Amino acid sequence: MNLDLLIVLGLLLGAVTLFVLNKPRMDVVALLVIVALPMTGVLEIQQTLAGFSDPSVVLIAALFVIGDGLVRTGIAYRLGDWLVARAGSSETRLLILLMLSAAGLGSVMSSTGVVAIFIPVALGVAARLKIAPARLMMPLAFAGLISGMLTLVATPPNLVVNSELLRAGLEGFGFFSLTPIGLAVLVLGIGYMLLTRSWLARSGIDADAAPPRLTLADLAAAYRLNERERRLKVRADSPLARQALNELELRRQYGINVIGVERQRKFRTLLLMATGNTLLEPGDVLLVDLASPTIGLLGVYQQLGLEPMPLATSYFSLHAHELGLAEVALPPESTLPGKTILELGVRSQHKLNVVGLRRHGVALEGVLVDEKLKPSDMLLVAGNWKNIHRLQGLSRDFLVLSLPAEVDEVAPTARKAPYALLSLAVMVGLMVSGLVPNVMAALIGCLLMGAFRCIDLASAYRAIHWPTLILIVGMLPFAHALQQTGGIDLAVKGLVAVLGGAGPYAMLACLFIVTALIGLFISNTATAVLMAPVAIATAQQLGTSPYPFAMIVALAASAAFMTPVSSPVNTLVLGPGQYSFGDFVKVGVPFTLLVMIVSVFLVPLIFPL
């Protein structure tokens, strides 16, 4: 063992120790590695910085942008809405659909982002079905991890392993190379979670847990909107047709406050936010807030040519991705106390509607437009989420206090969803066909997302998780340093000496176990960087195909089921599921062993030794 190898192993041990301690951050540790390797003379600066030009790094950055485009256009959240509608009242059906949806979406975007999207959906359904969230949170996390086994671009470790194959002068994996094995693991995972979910039940609620965020339903109930919401259709003979709202004075004269307008177009329903200039058309369905629930009994509807329409649930819930609520207070320096709600000009100036007023904790009733405001009053405003966010910037006169939890699910470019799907399809099609390298296909997908305005440039840069990229760039030189100093050869000789006589299957199992165990302490991406060259060199030493060995490392890197800190996906569900460390060990360790058995059996069948 030479001095350079000892230096590399010492730096590697130091980096792993810092990863385990999580001080400083992992991307800072990676930067320290980039600085340390050239300073010790082990690598030249150009070799250390080569990771910045690695195609897999650019590809991962592009995939972050593609994933954010799916979120911004509402595709991810619509999948959640579909899940709620299809699951009905069956916990079993919910668990199956939840895992299938999360794994499917995670195969083309960040699994961490997918799990974050589905956590509030799963919590809401769990509350409705009166089941413990713990019975859903861990299946959701496991599905997110399994999604990394479904496609080549599903998770950075797959791309790292593929990049190592290319660096060794071999042909890389195809887009769907992992899919058969991933689907088998997904089916295994669903069956396993159906059998073991009873291990995760929690009957009580943690007293120290943070209180849940207010929802649209909570705000509506606090201001008694539920009693006053109506959907009213403008008949063809209505005197309101083809007139602007500010000319009709429906709120002052009849106590009818129009919040939004549902307007039918060829293949969809448009939601228009009500402003003073909104022209009503025959067939429009008005979403209104009544000053009193009894207005409809006074013949007003007949007089105005309005026809009541069914309203199964709150229209705020129906249109939560576009129509929002926010609670607003008047700060001490506000100039608004003493003015009436009509004089505020909230609709004309801010394109929002005041739909509620609370004074001393009590929601006032009746026509509020002439009510003079007092310093302690709280207003509830309704309108487009974009205009609500804009109100947050007017801190002198308005103080936005409560934004409901649904604000996290807002899709700012929802109307661009078909174009986002087209961009995704083009990217996947190019990757599958092999017409262009994967990195070019992803960049073309990003350019299409931008051209169709599914995502803007500022959002695209924000979507990229730079710490992940820096971590990869900082760890890639280790693989080169270990190879150059003989560390890879030493590891391979050790594995072959111990297990060489046991056959390739035993070696595959050993590589899976070592990769999964290392992944308990450092990120799965860093694990793949370290283990991929060892796996390929081991295969070459044994005289077998390197593809099953590389595939085992890719699969094992995603098999981070054993502890709550082995993956950000597990950490995300730790709180909502109210899990202990032991819950993951109890459920995750047996499942990891099952995944290892399935992988060691299937991989040689698909990639012959």
DONUMAR-371728 format. One record per residue (C-alpha): residue number from 1; residue in three letters; x, y, z. Coordinates in Angstrom, 3 decimals. Layout:
REM DONUMAR-371728
   nr  rest         x         y         z
  NUM   ALA         X         Y         Z
...
***
This chain:
REM DONUMAR-371728
   nr  rest         x         y         z
    1   MET     0.000     0.000     0.000
    2   ASN     1.654     3.236    -1.187
    3   LEU     1.590     6.685     0.450
    4   ASP    -0.824     8.171    -2.096
    5   LEU    -3.355     5.419    -1.421
    6   LEU    -3.056     5.989     2.330
    7   ILE    -3.754     9.706     1.763
    8   VAL    -6.808     8.925    -0.400
    9   LEU    -8.159     6.427     2.138
   10   GLY    -7.578     8.933     4.918
   11   LEU    -9.480    11.640     3.024
   12   LEU   -12.247     9.163     2.228
   13   LEU   -12.547     8.133     5.863
   14   GLY   -12.617    11.784     6.908
   15   ALA   -15.320    12.587     4.350
   16   VAL   -17.467     9.621     5.439
   17   THR   -17.064    10.644     9.098
   18   LEU   -18.231    14.176     8.300
   19   PHE   -21.142    12.762     6.288
   20   VAL   -22.228    10.703     9.287
   21   LEU   -21.888    13.671    11.659
   22   ASN   -23.656    15.894     9.116
   23   LYS   -21.346    18.741    10.100
   24   PRO   -20.632    20.570     7.922
   25   ARG   -23.193    20.007     5.149
   26   MET   -22.460    17.270     2.622
   27   ASP   -21.915    19.700    -0.247
   28   VAL   -19.374    21.606     1.886
   29   VAL   -17.564    18.328     2.561
   30   ALA   -17.503    17.694    -1.188
   31   LEU   -15.911    21.113    -1.758
   32   LEU   -13.313    20.309     0.900
   33   VAL   -12.484    17.124    -1.010
   34   ILE   -12.103    19.099    -4.253
   35   VAL    -9.600    21.359    -2.489
   36   ALA    -7.763    18.608    -0.566
   37   LEU    -7.028    16.147    -3.398
   38   PRO    -4.899    18.531    -5.526
   39   MET    -3.213    20.043    -2.456
   40   THR    -1.971    16.595    -1.387
   41   GLY    -0.617    15.989    -4.873
   42   VAL    -2.722    12.869    -5.445
   43   LEU    -4.598    14.400    -8.408
   44   GLU    -4.062    17.390   -10.627
   45   ILE    -6.532    20.273   -10.526
   46   GLN    -7.944    19.360   -13.941
   47   GLN    -8.643    15.802   -12.751
   48   THR   -10.296    17.023    -9.564
   49   LEU   -12.563    19.468   -11.391
   50   ALA   -13.444    17.050   -14.187
   51   GLY   -16.756    16.298   -12.479
   52   PHE   -18.103    19.710   -13.488
   53   SER   -17.947    18.609   -17.130
   54   ASP   -19.336    15.135   -16.524
   55   PRO   -22.464    14.558   -18.682
   56   SER   -24.260    12.825   -15.804
   57   VAL   -24.023    15.991   -13.689
   58   VAL   -25.604    18.086   -16.456
   59   LEU   -28.234    15.381   -16.991
   60   ILE   -29.202    15.367   -13.312
   61   ALA   -29.509    19.165   -13.321
   62   ALA   -31.769    19.002   -16.385
   63   LEU   -33.963    16.354   -14.746
   64   PHE   -34.504    18.637   -11.729
   65   VAL   -35.871    21.239   -14.147
   66   ILE   -38.119    18.707   -15.897
   67   GLY   -39.503    17.567   -12.531
   68   ASP   -40.230    21.121   -11.440
   69   GLY   -42.040    21.722   -14.718
   70   LEU   -44.347    18.806   -13.902
   71   VAL   -45.051    20.370   -10.497
   72   ARG   -45.581    23.925   -11.791
   73   THR   -48.063    22.756   -14.412
   74   GLY   -50.061    20.809   -11.818
   75   ILE   -49.519    17.365   -13.357
   76   ALA   -48.120    15.963   -10.118
   77   TYR   -51.002    17.332    -8.041
   78   ARG   -53.644    16.171   -10.498
   79   LEU   -52.263    12.694   -10.021
   80   GLY   -52.850    13.172    -6.286
   81   ASP   -56.434    14.305    -6.927
   82   TRP   -57.006    11.235    -9.083
   83   LEU   -55.658     9.056    -6.280
   84   VAL   -58.156    10.505    -3.797
   85   ALA   -61.050    10.002    -6.214
   86   ARG   -60.133     6.416    -7.080
   87   ALA   -59.284     5.184    -3.601
   88   GLY   -62.765     5.752    -2.250
   89   SER   -63.111     4.317     1.243
   90   SER   -60.784     1.345     0.809
   91   GLU   -57.471     1.462     2.652
   92   THR   -56.092    -1.430     0.605
   93   ARG   -56.954     0.241    -2.692
   94   LEU   -55.533     3.498    -1.389
   95   LEU   -52.213     1.896    -0.421
   96   ILE   -51.867     0.140    -3.790
   97   LEU   -52.731     3.262    -5.801
   98   LEU   -50.541     5.445    -3.593
   99   MET   -47.480     3.262    -4.116
  100   LEU   -48.113     2.840    -7.845
  101   SER   -48.630     6.585    -8.339
  102   ALA   -45.602     7.620    -6.298
  103   ALA   -43.354     5.066    -7.997
  104   GLY   -44.622     5.965   -11.468
  105   LEU   -44.154     9.697   -11.009
  106   GLY   -40.822     9.164    -9.245
  107   SER   -39.482     7.309   -12.281
  108   VAL   -39.248    10.629   -14.174
  109   MET   -38.715    13.170   -11.381
  110   SER   -37.125    13.497    -7.941
  111   SER   -38.440    10.874    -5.525
  112   THR   -38.019    13.362    -2.684
  113   GLY   -40.250    15.835    -4.527
  114   VAL   -42.819    13.135    -5.274
  115   VAL   -43.049    12.048    -1.648
  116   ALA   -43.355    15.686    -0.550
  117   ILE   -46.275    16.100    -2.958
  118   PHE   -48.083    12.989    -1.780
  119   ILE   -47.634    13.461     1.990
  120   PRO   -50.499    15.998     2.376
  121   VAL   -52.659    13.949    -0.004
  122   ALA   -52.099    10.779     2.024
  123   LEU   -52.649    12.592     5.334
  124   GLY   -55.932    14.032     4.080
  125   VAL   -57.215    10.662     2.911
  126   ALA   -56.042     9.010     6.133
  127   ALA   -58.042    11.556     8.132
  128   ARG   -61.106    10.975     5.971
  129   LEU   -60.867     7.182     6.308
  130   LYS   -59.964     7.489    10.018
  131   ILE   -56.820     5.397     9.683
  132   ALA   -53.433     6.039    11.270
  133   PRO   -51.114     8.060     8.967
  134   ALA   -48.321     5.643     9.913
  135   ARG   -50.035     2.956     7.827
  136   LEU   -49.515     5.059     4.697
  137   MET   -46.374     7.130     5.234
  138   MET   -43.815     4.302     5.142
  139   PRO   -45.411     2.636     2.082
  140   LEU   -45.205     6.054     0.417
  141   ALA   -41.496     6.377     1.286
  142   PHE   -40.735     2.846     0.093
  143   ALA   -42.521     3.533    -3.207
  144   GLY   -40.423     6.673    -3.621
  145   LEU   -37.238     4.675    -3.132
  146   ILE   -38.391     1.886    -5.452
  147   SER   -39.088     4.484    -8.145
  148   GLY   -35.313     4.833    -8.448
  149   MET   -35.222     1.248    -9.751
  150   LEU   -37.706     1.845   -12.579
  151   THR   -35.809     3.925   -15.150
  152   LEU   -32.269     4.997   -15.852
  153   VAL   -33.014     8.662   -15.092
  154   ALA   -35.064     8.057   -11.944
  155   THR   -32.242     8.727    -9.482
  156   PRO   -28.655    10.083    -9.635
  157   PRO   -26.969     6.775    -8.577
  158   ASN   -28.259     5.096   -11.758
  159   LEU   -26.654     7.804   -13.852
  160   VAL   -23.419     7.589   -11.862
  161   VAL   -23.206     3.826   -12.464
  162   ASN   -24.036     4.316   -16.144
  163   SER   -21.355     6.996   -16.392
  164   GLU   -18.802     4.599   -14.881
  165   LEU   -19.654     1.988   -17.528
  166   LEU   -19.056     4.555   -20.253
  167   ARG   -15.795     5.635   -18.614
  168   ALA   -14.646     2.005   -18.691
  169   GLY   -15.221     1.948   -22.466
  170   LEU   -18.405    -0.110   -22.226
  171   GLU   -21.886     0.524   -23.598
  172   GLY   -24.228     2.131   -21.074
  173   PHE   -27.614     0.935   -19.869
  174   GLY   -30.802     1.731   -21.798
  175   PHE   -33.605     3.922   -20.469
  176   PHE   -35.697     0.897   -19.409
  177   SER   -32.861    -1.477   -18.507
  178   LEU   -33.792    -1.371   -14.821
  179   THR   -37.555    -1.501   -15.392
  180   PRO   -38.199    -5.291   -15.276
  181   ILE   -36.356    -5.630   -11.978
  182   GLY   -37.879    -2.430   -10.583
  183   LEU   -41.407    -3.587   -11.426
  184   ALA   -40.769    -6.903    -9.646
  185   VAL   -39.493    -5.020    -6.575
  186   LEU   -42.519    -2.693    -6.719
  187   VAL   -44.943    -5.632    -6.749
  188   LEU   -42.978    -7.197    -3.903
  189   GLY   -43.088    -3.890    -2.005
  190   ILE   -46.849    -3.501    -2.379
  191   GLY   -47.469    -7.058    -1.186
  192   TYR   -45.011    -6.629     1.681
  193   MET   -46.586    -3.374     2.888
  194   LEU   -50.099    -4.861     2.713
  195   LEU   -48.917    -7.633     5.024
  196   THR   -46.841    -5.515     7.425
  197   ARG   -48.857    -2.267     7.634
  198   SER   -50.383    -3.435    10.922
  199   TRP   -46.883    -3.174    12.447
  200   LEU   -46.998     0.560    11.843
  201   ALA   -50.365     1.469    13.418
  202   ARG   -50.449     4.389    15.815
  203   SER   -53.559     5.108    17.829
  204   GLY   -52.570     8.298    19.596
  205   ILE   -51.341    11.684    18.442
  206   ASP   -48.018    13.004    19.558
  207   ALA   -48.670    15.864    21.934
  208   ASP   -45.424    17.521    20.940
  209   ALA   -46.180    17.365    17.238
  210   ALA   -46.555    20.673    15.465
  211   PRO   -50.178    21.710    14.905
  212   PRO   -51.356    21.095    11.343
  213   ARG   -51.535    24.064     9.017
  214   LEU   -54.913    25.618     8.360
  215   THR   -56.642    24.440     5.212
  216   LEU   -59.097    26.200     2.926
  217   ALA   -61.868    24.327     4.727
  218   ASP   -60.640    25.609     8.107
  219   LEU   -60.626    29.234     6.939
  220   ALA   -64.033    28.875     5.314
  221   ALA   -65.475    27.410     8.514
  222   ALA   -63.950    30.155    10.703
  223   TYR   -65.741    32.818     8.633
  224   ARG   -68.898    30.699     8.098
  225   LEU   -68.519    30.683     4.329
  226   ASN   -69.880    27.156     4.029
  227   GLU   -73.400    28.336     4.773
  228   ARG   -73.247    31.041     2.098
  229   GLU   -71.493    29.423    -0.873
  230   ARG   -73.616    28.945    -3.987
  231   ARG   -73.201    28.126    -7.682
  232   LEU   -75.654    30.068    -9.850
  233   LYS   -76.020    29.669   -13.619
  234   VAL   -76.753    32.725   -15.777
  235   ARG   -79.784    31.816   -17.915
  236   ALA   -80.034    32.920   -21.543
  237   ASP   -82.817    35.377   -20.640
  238   SER   -80.994    36.802   -17.607
  239   PRO   -80.754    40.607   -17.395
  240   LEU   -77.176    40.095   -16.110
  241   ALA   -75.938    38.655   -19.422
  242   ARG   -73.375    40.752   -21.293
  243   GLN   -72.996    43.231   -18.459
  244   ALA   -69.955    44.031   -16.321
  245   LEU   -70.028    43.232   -12.615
  246   ASN   -69.220    46.787   -11.521
  247   GLU   -72.326    48.025   -13.357
  248   LEU   -74.634    45.493   -11.697
  249   GLU   -73.798    46.247    -8.032
  250   LEU   -74.983    42.771    -7.053
  251   ARG   -73.216    42.931    -3.716
  252   ARG   -74.722    46.225    -2.547
  253   GLN   -78.236    45.714    -3.904
  254   TYR   -78.756    41.966    -3.444
  255   GLY   -76.022    40.764    -1.084
  256   ILE   -74.521    38.565    -3.845
  257   ASN   -70.713    38.714    -3.996
  258   VAL   -69.347    37.045    -7.139
  259   ILE   -66.013    35.345    -6.400
  260   GLY   -65.365    33.574    -9.672
  261   VAL   -66.970    32.514   -12.942
  262   GLU   -66.919    29.012   -14.443
  263   ARG   -67.092    29.361   -18.227
  264   GLN   -67.386    26.420   -20.602
  265   ARG   -65.023    26.201   -23.538
  266   LYS   -64.635    23.452   -26.141
  267   PHE   -63.088    20.721   -24.018
  268   ARG   -62.675    22.243   -20.583
  269   THR   -64.055    24.580   -17.969
  270   LEU   -62.242    27.869   -17.422
  271   LEU   -62.235    29.550   -14.038
  272   LEU   -62.222    33.354   -14.268
  273   MET   -61.532    35.442   -11.198
  274   ALA   -64.280    38.046   -10.742
  275   THR   -63.213    41.666   -11.205
  276   GLY   -65.245    44.801   -11.764
  277   ASN   -64.686    44.505   -15.523
  278   THR   -65.784    40.871   -15.812
  279   LEU   -68.502    40.562   -18.463
  280   LEU   -71.065    37.847   -17.728
  281   GLU   -72.179    35.559   -20.544
  282   PRO   -75.232    33.286   -20.831
  283   GLY   -74.321    29.851   -19.489
  284   ASP   -71.730    31.188   -17.036
  285   VAL   -71.806    29.566   -13.603
  286   LEU   -71.177    32.141   -10.887
  287   LEU   -69.374    31.151    -7.699
  288   VAL   -70.984    33.487    -5.178
  289   ASP   -70.816    34.331    -1.500
  290   LEU   -74.215    35.384    -0.169
  291   ALA   -74.674    37.987     2.544
  292   SER   -77.323    35.656     3.995
  293   PRO   -78.257    32.030     3.222
  294   THR   -81.906    33.125     2.915
  295   ILE   -81.370    35.339    -0.147
  296   GLY   -82.350    32.524    -2.480
  297   LEU   -85.718    32.251    -0.786
  298   LEU   -86.690    35.845    -1.559
  299   GLY   -87.219    35.445    -5.305
  300   VAL   -83.927    37.158    -6.116
  301   TYR   -82.704    34.297    -8.296
  302   GLN   -85.846    34.439   -10.432
  303   GLN   -85.612    38.204   -10.730
  304   LEU   -81.990    38.081   -11.881
  305   GLY   -82.409    35.079   -14.178
  306   LEU   -80.142    32.832   -12.126
  307   GLU   -80.517    29.072   -11.781
  308   PRO   -79.113    27.293    -8.681
  309   MET   -76.595    24.558    -9.539
  310   PRO   -75.439    21.576    -7.440
  311   LEU   -72.531    22.163    -5.053
  312   ALA   -71.383    18.878    -3.518
  313   THR   -68.461    20.488    -1.721
  314   SER   -66.909    23.906    -1.275
  315   TYR   -65.952    25.547    -4.558
  316   PHE   -62.715    26.577    -2.866
  317   SER   -61.857    22.888    -2.566
  318   LEU   -62.948    22.187    -6.139
  319   HIS   -60.703    24.938    -7.524
  320   ALA   -57.950    24.871    -4.882
  321   HIS   -55.158    25.016    -7.491
  322   GLU   -56.414    28.388    -8.765
  323   LEU   -58.804    29.926    -6.234
  324   GLY   -57.408    30.673    -2.792
  325   LEU   -58.220    32.232     0.567
  326   ALA   -56.023    34.234     2.907
  327   GLU   -56.557    35.829     6.298
  328   VAL   -55.414    39.441     6.451
  329   ALA   -54.820    41.709     9.461
  330   LEU   -54.342    45.475     9.568
  331   PRO   -50.900    46.366    10.947
  332   PRO   -50.557    49.290    13.381
  333   GLU   -49.270    51.661    10.680
  334   SER   -52.146    50.796     8.311
  335   THR   -54.176    53.709     6.938
  336   LEU   -57.248    51.537     6.374
  337   PRO   -59.111    51.619     9.757
  338   GLY   -62.105    53.929     9.475
  339   LYS   -62.686    53.072     5.806
  340   THR   -65.461    50.801     4.592
  341   ILE   -64.720    47.587     2.739
  342   LEU   -66.102    49.190    -0.411
  343   GLU   -63.721    52.140    -0.012
  344   LEU   -60.748    49.781     0.244
  345   GLY   -61.089    48.973    -3.447
  346   VAL   -59.722    45.474    -2.882
  347   ARG   -61.465    44.150    -5.986
  348   SER   -60.474    47.039    -8.277
  349   GLN   -56.924    47.566    -6.987
  350   HIS   -55.846    44.069    -5.971
  351   LYS   -58.257    41.836    -7.960
  352   LEU   -59.358    40.114    -4.756
  353   ASN   -62.688    39.826    -2.957
  354   VAL   -63.313    40.413     0.741
  355   VAL   -65.525    37.483     1.735
  356   GLY   -65.340    37.674     5.523
  357   LEU   -64.756    39.995     8.456
  358   ARG   -63.936    38.889    11.994
  359   ARG   -64.059    41.288    14.895
  360   HIS   -62.923    40.146    18.356
  361   GLY   -62.907    36.577    17.075
  362   VAL   -66.523    36.649    15.823
  363   ALA   -67.396    36.450    12.113
  364   LEU   -69.784    39.260    11.164
  365   GLU   -72.798    38.486     9.004
  366   GLY   -74.837    40.420     6.478
  367   VAL   -73.799    42.853     3.736
  368   LEU   -70.314    43.995     4.751
  369   VAL   -69.465    46.486     2.007
  370   ASP   -70.454    49.490     4.136
  371   GLU   -68.864    48.182     7.350
  372   LYS   -66.156    50.506     8.685
  373   LEU   -62.964    48.739     9.652
  374   LYS   -61.408    48.826    13.094
  375   PRO   -57.702    48.279    13.919
  376   SER   -58.244    44.783    15.360
  377   ASP   -60.338    43.496    12.450
  378   MET   -59.368    40.428    10.435
  379   LEU   -60.346    40.135     6.780
  380   LEU   -60.710    37.018     4.672
  381   VAL   -59.899    37.629     1.003
  382   ALA   -60.490    35.307    -1.930
  383   GLY   -59.025    35.259    -5.403
  384   ASN   -56.201    34.064    -7.579
  385   TRP   -53.173    32.751    -5.633
  386   LYS   -50.892    35.036    -7.618
  387   ASN   -52.809    38.118    -6.451
  388   ILE   -52.840    36.822    -2.871
  389   HIS   -49.039    36.498    -2.962
  390   ARG   -48.816    40.017    -4.381
  391   LEU   -50.823    41.274    -1.404
  392   GLN   -48.085    39.906     0.872
  393   GLY   -45.762    42.595    -0.466
  394   LEU   -48.029    45.431     0.696
  395   SER   -46.889    45.209     4.298
  396   ARG   -47.852    48.766     5.230
  397   ASP   -51.625    48.363     4.876
  398   PHE   -52.066    44.596     4.814
  399   LEU   -50.471    41.799     6.811
  400   VAL   -51.214    38.368     5.338
  401   LEU   -51.368    36.081     8.371
  402   SER   -52.675    32.691     7.322
  403   LEU   -52.063    31.042     3.976
  404   PRO   -53.731    27.619     3.895
  405   ALA   -51.820    24.404     3.328
  406   GLU   -53.179    24.171    -0.219
  407   VAL   -50.929    27.066    -1.251
  408   ASP   -48.091    24.507    -1.490
  409   GLU   -50.033    22.715    -4.233
  410   VAL   -50.568    25.740    -6.445
  411   ALA   -49.681    25.161   -10.065
  412   PRO   -48.700    28.588   -11.443
  413   THR   -48.761    27.367   -15.049
  414   ALA   -51.599    24.837   -14.874
  415   ARG   -52.836    25.663   -18.377
  416   LYS   -49.502    24.520   -19.805
  417   ALA   -49.922    20.951   -18.531
  418   PRO   -50.408    19.420   -22.018
  419   TYR   -47.179    21.054   -23.192
  420   ALA   -45.306    19.777   -20.144
  421   LEU   -46.482    16.241   -20.945
  422   LEU   -45.406    16.739   -24.558
  423   SER   -41.946    17.904   -23.433
  424   LEU   -41.631    14.894   -21.131
  425   ALA   -42.744    12.527   -23.904
  426   VAL   -40.187    13.993   -26.324
  427   MET   -37.404    13.580   -23.762
  428   VAL   -38.334     9.979   -22.943
  429   GLY   -38.791     9.172   -26.628
  430   LEU   -35.338    10.481   -27.499
  431   MET   -33.772     8.572   -24.612
  432   VAL   -35.480     5.317   -25.528
  433   SER   -34.710     5.629   -29.241
  434   GLY   -31.062     6.499   -28.652
  435   LEU   -31.142     9.139   -31.407
  436   VAL   -29.216    11.513   -29.155
  437   PRO   -27.281    11.033   -25.895
  438   ASN   -29.401    11.109   -22.738
  439   VAL   -27.994    14.440   -21.630
  440   MET   -28.982    16.031   -24.949
  441   ALA   -32.477    14.558   -24.694
  442   ALA   -32.899    16.050   -21.224
  443   LEU   -31.628    19.451   -22.354
  444   ILE   -34.057    19.381   -25.304
  445   GLY   -36.848    18.602   -22.809
  446   CYS   -35.793    21.595   -20.692
  447   LEU   -35.739    23.886   -23.729
  448   LEU   -39.224    22.718   -24.715
  449   MET   -40.485    23.349   -21.172
  450   GLY   -39.111    26.874   -21.420
  451   ALA   -40.367    27.477   -24.976
  452   PHE   -43.893    26.444   -23.960
  453   ARG   -43.567    28.590   -20.801
  454   CYS   -44.156    25.657   -18.481
  455   ILE   -41.256    27.036   -16.442
  456   ASP   -39.388    30.330   -16.526
  457   LEU   -35.620    30.752   -16.361
  458   ALA   -35.556    31.929   -12.732
  459   SER   -37.689    28.970   -11.616
  460   ALA   -35.504    26.592   -13.614
  461   TYR   -32.372    27.703   -11.774
  462   ARG   -34.190    27.476    -8.433
  463   ALA   -35.397    23.963    -9.284
  464   ILE   -31.861    22.600    -9.541
  465   HIS   -30.750    21.094    -6.240
  466   TRP   -27.230    22.463    -6.286
  467   PRO   -26.035    20.648    -3.106
  468   THR   -26.699    17.311    -4.839
  469   LEU   -24.684    18.351    -7.891
  470   ILE   -21.786    19.622    -5.783
  471   LEU   -21.831    16.369    -3.808
  472   ILE   -21.521    14.333    -7.004
  473   VAL   -18.814    16.583    -8.423
  474   GLY   -16.865    16.365    -5.166
  475   MET   -17.121    12.579    -4.867
  476   LEU   -16.323    11.686    -8.480
  477   PRO   -12.584    12.425    -8.040
  478   PHE   -12.427     9.770    -5.312
  479   ALA   -13.233     7.078    -7.861
  480   HIS   -10.441     8.350   -10.094
  481   ALA    -8.018     8.710    -7.168
  482   LEU    -8.722     5.183    -5.891
  483   GLN    -8.172     3.774    -9.354
  484   GLN    -4.969     5.736    -9.916
  485   THR    -3.460     4.811    -6.545
  486   GLY    -4.432     1.122    -6.693
  487   GLY    -7.293     1.281    -4.195
  488   ILE    -9.796    -0.276    -6.603
  489   ASP    -7.450    -3.175    -7.345
  490   LEU    -6.903    -3.728    -3.625
  491   ALA   -10.662    -3.844    -2.925
  492   VAL   -11.269    -6.176    -5.864
  493   LYS    -8.479    -8.561    -4.809
  494   GLY    -9.929    -8.653    -1.302
  495   LEU   -13.421    -9.500    -2.552
  496   VAL   -12.131   -12.122    -4.979
  497   ALA    -9.907   -13.692    -2.314
  498   VAL   -12.804   -14.015     0.111
  499   LEU   -15.673   -14.891    -2.239
  500   GLY   -14.052   -15.747    -5.555
  501   GLY   -14.553   -19.456    -5.035
  502   ALA   -18.190   -19.059    -4.012
  503   GLY   -19.287   -18.038    -7.506
  504   PRO   -20.716   -14.906    -9.102
  505   TYR   -24.068   -15.099    -7.295
  506   ALA   -22.349   -14.868    -3.914
  507   MET   -20.295   -11.948    -5.217
  508   LEU   -23.465   -10.153    -6.391
  509   ALA   -25.046   -10.661    -2.967
  510   CYS   -21.891    -9.371    -1.274
  511   LEU   -21.805    -6.252    -3.475
  512   PHE   -25.483    -5.583    -2.729
  513   ILE   -24.928    -5.885     1.025
  514   VAL   -21.795    -3.720     1.053
  515   THR   -23.467    -1.023    -1.078
  516   ALA   -26.620    -1.000     1.051
  517   LEU   -24.598    -0.827     4.288
  518   ILE   -22.404     2.035     3.045
  519   GLY   -25.617     3.803     2.016
  520   LEU   -26.681     3.850     5.670
  521   PHE   -23.914     6.323     6.443
  522   ILE   -23.411     8.388     3.306
  523   SER   -25.697     9.432     0.455
  524   ASN   -26.693     6.847    -2.121
  525   THR   -25.085     8.991    -4.826
  526   ALA   -21.725     9.000    -3.051
  527   THR   -22.113     5.270    -2.438
  528   ALA   -22.630     4.646    -6.146
  529   VAL   -19.548     6.736    -6.968
  530   LEU   -17.426     4.542    -4.694
  531   MET   -18.911     1.127    -5.477
  532   ALA   -19.503     1.282    -9.254
  533   PRO   -15.799     1.061   -10.223
  534   VAL   -15.273    -1.718    -7.652
  535   ALA   -18.168    -3.705    -9.128
  536   ILE   -16.974    -3.322   -12.725
  537   ALA   -13.372    -4.180   -11.842
  538   THR   -14.541    -7.224    -9.846
  539   ALA   -16.468    -8.520   -12.846
  540   GLN   -13.445    -8.074   -15.074
  541   GLN   -11.251    -9.885   -12.517
  542   LEU   -13.704   -12.802   -12.464
  543   GLY   -13.955   -12.835   -16.271
  544   THR   -17.715   -12.236   -16.256
  545   SER   -19.934    -9.539   -17.765
  546   PRO   -19.728    -6.225   -15.871
  547   TYR   -23.397    -5.353   -16.461
  548   PRO   -25.008    -7.503   -13.733
  549   PHE   -22.412    -6.247   -11.233
  550   ALA   -23.029    -2.610   -12.165
  551   MET   -26.795    -3.179   -12.042
  552   ILE   -26.582    -4.677    -8.539
  553   VAL   -24.832    -1.530    -7.295
  554   ALA   -27.497     0.694    -8.873
  555   LEU   -30.307    -1.315    -7.267
  556   ALA   -28.619    -1.528    -3.867
  557   ALA   -27.980     2.239    -3.860
  558   SER   -31.763     2.788    -4.027
  559   ALA   -32.485     0.170    -1.351
  560   ALA   -32.238     2.679     1.509
  561   PHE   -35.111     1.155     3.484
  562   MET   -33.391     0.352     6.763
  563   THR   -33.196     3.609     8.737
  564   PRO   -35.029     6.964     8.729
  565   VAL   -31.794     8.818     7.946
  566   SER   -30.527     6.649     5.111
  567   SER   -32.493     8.711     2.589
  568   PRO   -34.209    12.142     2.546
  569   VAL   -37.356    10.292     1.465
  570   ASN   -37.463     8.389     4.772
  571   THR   -36.714    11.537     6.754
  572   LEU   -39.659    13.318     5.122
  573   VAL   -42.213    10.784     6.421
  574   LEU   -40.660    10.378     9.878
  575   GLY   -42.696    13.213    11.432
  576   PRO   -46.050    12.783     9.622
  577   GLY   -45.965     9.030    10.302
  578   GLN   -44.861     9.540    13.939
  579   TYR   -42.291     6.771    13.490
  580   SER   -39.424     5.765    15.721
  581   PHE   -36.001     4.676    14.498
  582   GLY   -36.948     1.106    15.348
  583   ASP   -39.991     1.172    13.043
  584   PHE   -37.739     1.531    10.012
  585   VAL   -35.381    -1.153    11.260
  586   LYS   -38.264    -3.551    11.957
  587   VAL   -39.884    -3.093     8.551
  588   GLY   -36.940    -2.011     6.406
  589   VAL   -34.296    -4.644     7.194
  590   PRO   -36.434    -7.670     6.173
  591   PHE   -37.563    -5.860     3.054
  592   THR   -33.982    -4.993     2.094
  593   LEU   -33.060    -8.688     2.376
  594   LEU   -36.058    -9.608     0.186
  595   VAL   -35.015    -7.018    -2.414
  596   MET   -31.480    -8.435    -2.360
  597   ILE   -32.757   -11.968    -3.000
  598   VAL   -35.009   -10.831    -5.860
  599   SER   -32.217    -8.728    -7.374
  600   VAL   -29.560   -11.442    -7.180
  601   PHE   -32.002   -13.878    -8.792
  602   LEU   -33.358   -11.609   -11.557
  603   VAL   -30.302    -9.559   -12.578
  604   PRO   -28.333   -12.518   -14.059
  605   LEU   -31.463   -13.613   -15.943
  606   ILE   -31.774   -10.228   -17.661
  607   PHE   -28.030    -9.491   -17.863
  608   PRO   -26.327   -12.869   -18.298
  609   LEU   -23.090   -13.449   -16.458
***
